[in-house]
Amino acid sequence: MEKKYNMRSPGVKRLMREAIELKDPTTMFAAQPLEENLFEWHFTILGPQGTDYDSGLYHGRIILPTEYPMKPPSIIFLTPNGRFELHQKICLSASSYHPELWQPSWSIRTVLLAMIGFMPTEGVGAIGSLEVPTEERKRLARRSAEWVCSVCGVCNKDALLPSVEGESHEEAMAEAADIVTQMAFKSEEEVKAQKRQLAQSASPPKIETQEPSQLRQRPVPTVTTPTDTETIPPQEPPTDQTLFTPIIQNTVAPPQRETGQNSLILIWLIIFALIVLIARRVYLHLASPE
């Protein structure tokens, strides 16, 4: 199996190590990967003592994502049990209040104990859970020992070590009860619905836009023109103030380079005025009688 996988992958190395740790079955659970697929494991768990599932043996599949252990596995029960639907993928996550808090430190052993701990709990109408009478669950528990998996060929009665008479699993069940308080079983449909809800809450609000056809349908303001019967009030002629005010306001100071030209024109005007004055005096002098 090692030749088929990238041994540098953290997930592959983790699963290889867990397969070695779980190679020997216990009196409560057993789990091993399929020979052709390291990411699919088959398990068998013992029903908790003192419950409707007492002495029951339940077989199923564990589907691990390639991102394991960063993402949680999914569980599928194959043996009729009266608690979970068969062939229904159940996603195992952390608390329902914080489903993203799956802990990478949790292992397949943790998942097995969690399933044992969840067996006697109520489904409370969750998708993937069953509401079956107590007698039916006990009947299924008695018949479960002869159940054989059509995929891996394991018979439930041969999957675990035989229980010793009077043996108690109090320590393991206490650990399983503690795990139950940190995890929640959810069906695949519930997880998808939760992801859709999170995506909708995280999406930005939609901005309503109008189609071009709607823009063309906007009313155009009409301009009214005076009719023959209407009289236009006479406008007063502009005064000197109104004539010169805009000119004064809009007058821009001439550039300094034009100052010399204006001075030259003024000098020529003064010279021309003096010539006219002198010419007039000469004319008057000549015209007067001696």
TATAPE-V960858 format. One line per field, one symbol per residue. psi: psi as a letter, one per 20 degrees, with the letter a starting at -180 (. if undefined). A space follows every 50 residues. Layout:
psi->???
This chain:
psi->hhiiqoiiphgghghgghhghjhpqaihrqpqqqhiohjoqqrpqpqqqj rijpjqppqaqooprijpjhqqrqqpphppijgqqqkoppppaaqihmii lppiiqahgggghghghigiqqhljqpiqqnqqghhghghhhihhjpppi gijpphijhrqpqppjpqkgghhhgghhhhiirppqrhhggghhhhghhh hiqqqpppqqqhhhhhjppppqppqqrhiqpppqpqqprhghgighghhi pppqqhiiggghhghgghggghhggggghghgghghhqq.
